[in-house]
Structure formats: C-alpha cells, structure tokens
C-alpha cells in the first residue's frame, strides 16, 4: 500500500460551508489574510484548503474567540479570479480532493495553515437500481437551475456522472437544505454508496425525489 500523500503548510479558508469534491464555490475575498494567500495560490497554480467551521465566524472580529475547525476539508483549485478593486477579489474554485488535518496553527496575521494528509478519492461505484430515482431527480433539478448572473453556466451532468454514487451523492449534498453539520458528516464518509443511501433517505423523507 502506498503511503498517503501529505501536504505541509497548506493555507486554509474556514467557511460556514462544506465544499465537496467536484463542487464549485464562489467567494468574495476582502480580508487581508486571504487576499495575499489567494494571489499567491493563483500565481503558483497551487490549491488552498476549505474547511467548515465548528464554531466562530468567517470574518475576524476583535476580541472574538478563535475559530474551531472540522478535521476534514477539501482542496480548492482556483478556476477564475477577478480583482475589481485592490482590496477585493471575486473568486471561483472547484473542490478536488479531501484531506485530514494532522496539525494546524494560526499565523500572526490570522491565516490558518495546516499539515494535511490527502484522503483517497471515491472509488467509482455504479448507482444501484433502487437508487436510480435519486439520480433521475438530480438530473431534473440540475436542468432547471437558473444561471447565476456573473457566473459560468452550470454544466449539465453526463451519463457517467449520473451513474456514479459519489458524484450523485455529492451534488445532492450541495443542493439539499440540510444543516452544515450533516453535510460535513456526509462528505467525510469514505463509502460513496453509503453516502448516497443516506442522501436517498433524506430525499424520501422530504419527497424531493418525487417532485
């Protein structure tokens, strides 16, 4: 078995949101601690890590307790960067690979950095017949999503994507109106079939898949 790949001093972007592999995230960056980090990542073609907050605020506030982070996050690859003003960046990025934080600390100017171990990508797993209703419902929902002004159009899923447990489960995790804590727990699951089974339970309880 090969040793898991580790990254040292990975810059982190704590958010009140969960980024999943294959997902897209739009950010409005204005804090000094992130402006320099984002520009350096863009120049180097390097990712940063997105982690969901356990507690604390996305924006630093004087006298506030230090943020608490979940241990598992996702690498974010910058796909588009615009800087309409010197102290403002509009950023679009894509989630690539999950990671587990081994050690983390805060630099003097407030930026979190961590040594992380990359987690294996989902093993391709065909959607079983009893879960195809979740896949079909996802296709309908994604076809009806409106285009967001100023953002790239949402690409329509391929047959291969709609037939893969991990991809279908991840896209539903992004769309479902469930607590971030549940989305975090689903993202952390290593078995994509189990992840989709749990998502299908939510769809069944809410009636979304039958809409």
Buried (B, 14 or more C-beta within 10 A) or exposed (E): EEEEEEBEEBBBBBBEBBBBBBBBBEBEBEBEBBBEBBBEBBEEEBBBBBBBBBEBEEEBEEEEEEBEBBBBBBBBBBEBBEBEEEEEBBBBBBBBBBBBBEEBEEEEEEBBBBBBBBBEEBEEBEBEEEBEBBBBBBBEBBEEEEEEEEEEEEEEBEEEBBBBBBBBBBBBBBBBEBEBEBBBBBBBBEBBBBBBBBBBEBBEEEEBBEE
